[in-house]
Amino acid sequence: QLIAESRLISHERSQGLRQTGATRLIELQVLAATAAQQPIAIDACWDVRGADLVDRTGHSVLTANRTTTGWTRYFVVREGTGTNPGWRVSSSQDLNRQPCQR
């Protein structure tokens, strides 16, 4: 997941694109899981109405009918042991669900 995101960001930057504004997380739902169960699924409802993608001149490159809210399921796995454990996103998939309410 990290490699794919890194490549996308690098490609957009090479084209002079940058994000302005913010993406908001509206709701998180951890699906029934325990730390011993791997991976753990987390559904996230996001809202990008306050974000834009602009070119070198500051003009938006997004279409007016873009999706501005939605759900993505993230699969996270535990990494590391001892005193420095952590979690990372191993994969994700967009979900076909009604958008959450802000």
N, C-alpha and C positions, 0 to 999 in steps of 0.2 A: 504494500500500500504506500509506504513512504517513498519508494523508488518511483512509482507511477506519479505521485503528487510532485515529487522533485522534478521529474522530466517535464510535466505540464507547466510548472512555474518557470522553469528554464526556457522552455519554448516561448511562452508568453512574453517573458522579459526580452528575449532576443528580437521579438517583433515590436518592442517598445510599449507593451501593454502593462498596465498596473491597476491594482484594485484600489478604489477609494471607498470610504465608508466602512461599515461593519456588518458582519454576519452575526445574527443573534441566535442563540440556542434557546428555544421556547420551552421545550420539555424533554426530559430524558426518562426512559423506561428501561430498567435493567430486567431482562427476562429471567425467570426462575433459574438461579445458578448459585453455585458455591465456588469458593476460591479454588477448590480441588478440581472442579469441572473446567475443562479447557476445550475450546475457547468459550468465553462469556459473551453473550449477545446483548448489545445495548442499542435500543431504538432512540434516535435523536430527531426531534422536530426542529427544523431550521427555518429562518426567515432572512432573506437577502434583500428585502425592500429598501434597506438603508445602504446597500452596497452597489457599486457600479464598477465596470471594467472600462478603462479609458485608454485611448491611444496617446502617442507622443504629444499631440496638440491639445489633449484634454477632452476630446470628444468621445462620447460613449460608443462602444462597439456592440452593445447588447441590443437585442430586438425588443420592441415594446411589449410583445406578448410572451416574454420569457416567464418561466415558472419562478415564482418568488417565495413560495413556502412549500415544504415537503418533508418527507421522512426518509431517513437513511438508517439502515441497520449496520452497526459496526461490530466486528468480532475482535475481541481483545484477548491477548494471551499474556500470561505472567512470565517475566524474564528476570534473570538474576536470582541470587540466593543470599542468604545471610543478612547482613546489615544493609544491603543495597538492592532490594528487590524493586521491580517496576513492572509497568504494564505497557504494551504497545498494541496498536491497531494492526491486525494481521490481514484483514480484508474488509470490504464493505459492499453493500448493495442498496440501491434505491428501492424504496417500497411503494407500492401502489395503494396508498391510504389517503383518507381525507386529511387535509392539512389541519394542524392543531390551531387552536384559537390563541391569540396573543393576550 
